């Protein structure tokens, strides 16, 4: 089962219920959904959905990867695949693929994204892709594990970095709020057990 437009719409609505101030920026996503565009396909222009992971250790540091193509430190994430059932699963799949951290030691914070970001992507003539936008649905995860074997085809390094190294002020704010919440406080100090293994697409 692939990710559906209804699932994207429902996930977006849940996020906007928590963050109504983001509605003007995200109206473009709802407009494309209303127009019937397939936002799960990387071929869809002017933009499509991607999934990202904000993985936090008990000490509050956040996992970043150094992306080969872009040459920058980013959060794990990427395009959706046909085997993905949900956006949360897509984010988890990208996280485990790129960092080598197995899914059974990763706990998702919830099915509502921590942050949804709209950002421009330059044209890529080598892949015959025009300039477009990514609508990045970013989910919060937590772990006590360390980095595994990274996906060297796309990633040259991975490291745990401090919160203030996140450039996006909205994402930084959302992560800080999550870390300060009562539930996250307990989870980050090890008072809550890791969840039961959760399904990654293809398992």
C-alpha positions in Angstrom: 0.0 0.0 0.0 1.4 3.4 -1.0 1.0 6.7 0.7 -2.3 8.3 -0.4 -3.3 11.9 -1.0 -5.9 11.5 1.8 -3.1 10.4 4.2 -1.0 13.5 3.3 -4.1 15.7 3.7 -4.9 14.2 7.1 -1.3 14.5 8.3 -1.2 18.1 7.2 -4.5 18.9 8.9 -3.2 17.4 12.2 -0.1 19.5 12.0 -2.0 22.7 11.2 -4.3 22.0 14.2 -1.3 22.3 16.4 0.4 25.0 14.4 -2.3 27.2 12.7 0.3 30.0 12.1 1.9 27.7 9.4 -1.3 27.7 7.3 -0.3 30.5 4.8 3.0 28.8 4.0 1.4 25.3 3.6 -1.6 26.4 1.6 0.4 25.5 -1.5 0.4 21.9 -0.4 -3.3 21.8 0.1 -3.8 23.5 -3.3 -1.8 20.9 -5.1 -3.7 18.1 -3.4 -7.0 19.8 -4.3 -5.7 19.9 -7.9 -5.1 16.2 -7.9 -1.3 16.4 -8.2 0.6 13.2 -7.1 2.8 14.6 -4.3 4.3 11.3 -3.6 6.3 11.3 -6.9 9.6 13.1 -7.2 8.7 13.9 -10.8 5.8 16.1 -9.7 6.5 19.8 -10.1 6.2 22.5 -8.8 6.8 20.4 -5.7 6.3 17.1 -3.9 6.4 15.6 -0.4 9.5 14.3 1.3 9.9 12.8 4.8 12.6 13.7 7.4 13.6 12.5 10.8 14.6 14.5 13.9 16.4 11.9 16.0 17.2 12.9 19.6 19.5 11.3 22.1 18.9 11.4 25.9 21.4 14.3 26.2 19.3 16.4 23.8 21.7 16.2 20.8 20.2 15.7 17.4 21.5 13.4 14.6 22.8 15.1 11.4 24.1 13.6 8.3 26.6 15.2 5.8 24.9 14.9 2.4 27.2 14.1 -0.5 25.3 15.8 -3.2 24.6 19.0 -1.3 27.8 19.1 0.8 25.9 20.3 3.9 24.9 18.9 7.3 21.2 18.0 7.1 18.7 16.0 9.0 18.1 12.4 7.7 15.3 12.2 5.1 14.4 11.9 1.5 11.9 11.1 -1.1 8.9 8.7 -0.6 9.0 5.2 -2.1 6.1 3.0 -3.3 6.5 0.6 -0.4 6.0 3.3 2.2 2.6 3.1 3.9 2.7 6.3 5.9 4.8 9.4 6.1 6.1 8.4 9.5 7.3 5.1 8.1 9.0 6.9 5.2 10.9 9.1 7.7 11.9 6.1 9.7 13.0 4.2 6.6 15.2 7.1 5.5 16.6 7.4 9.0 17.6 3.7 9.2 18.9 3.6 5.6 21.1 6.6 5.9 22.5 6.1 9.4 22.4 2.3 9.9 20.5 2.6 13.2 18.0 -0.3 13.3 14.3 0.5 13.7 13.8 -1.6 16.9 16.0 0.9 18.8 14.1 4.0 17.5 11.0 5.3 19.1 8.7 7.7 17.1 7.2 10.5 19.2 3.9 10.4 17.3 2.2 10.3 13.9 1.9 14.1 13.7 5.0 15.8 12.2 7.1 17.9 14.5 7.6 20.4 11.6 6.6 20.8 8.0 9.0 22.8 5.9 8.7 24.2 2.4 12.1 24.9 0.7 13.4 25.3 -2.8 15.5 22.7 -4.7 17.7 23.7 -7.6 17.3 22.2 -11.0 19.3 19.0 -11.6 20.0 18.5 -15.3 21.7 15.2 -14.7 18.4 13.8 -13.4 16.3 15.9 -15.8 14.6 17.6 -12.8 13.6 21.2 -13.0 13.8 23.6 -10.0 11.0 22.7 -7.6 10.0 22.7 -4.0 10.2 20.0 -1.3 7.3 19.8 1.3 9.3 18.1 4.0 7.2 16.4 6.7 9.7 16.0 9.7 8.9 13.6 12.5 10.5 13.4 15.9 12.2 10.1 17.1 14.3 9.3 20.1 16.9 6.7 20.7 19.7 5.6 23.1 21.6 3.9 20.3 24.6 5.2 18.4 25.2 5.7 14.7 25.5 2.5 12.7 27.0 1.9 9.2 26.1 5.0 7.1 24.8 4.9 3.6 28.0 6.0 1.8 26.2 6.4 -1.6 24.4 9.5 -0.2 26.1 10.3 3.1 29.7 11.0 3.9 29.4 11.4 7.7 26.9 11.4 10.6 27.2 13.2 13.9 25.2 14.2 17.0 25.0 18.0 17.1 23.6 20.5 19.5 20.1 22.0 19.1 21.5 25.5 18.2 23.2 24.1 15.1 19.8 23.7 13.5 19.6 26.7 11.1 15.8 26.7 10.6 14.4 28.8 13.5 10.9 27.3 13.3 12.3 23.7 13.5 14.7 24.7 16.3 11.7 26.1 18.2 9.6 23.0 17.7 12.4 20.7 18.8 13.1 22.9 21.9 9.4 22.8 22.8 9.3 19.0 22.4 12.4 18.5 24.6 10.9 20.7 27.3 7.5 19.0 27.4 6.8 16.7 30.3 6.5 13.6 28.1 9.7 14.2 26.2 11.5 15.1 29.4 10.7 11.7 30.8 11.6 9.9 27.6 14.9 11.7 27.2 16.0 10.8 30.7 15.3 7.2 30.2 12.2 7.0 32.4 10.1 5.7 29.5 11.0 2.4 27.7 11.5 2.2 24.0 8.3 1.4 22.2 7.6 -2.0 20.6 9.3 -2.3 17.2 7.3 -0.3 14.7 6.9 -1.2 11.0 9.3 0.1 8.4 8.0 -0.3 4.9 9.2 -3.6 3.4 9.5 -5.4 6.7 
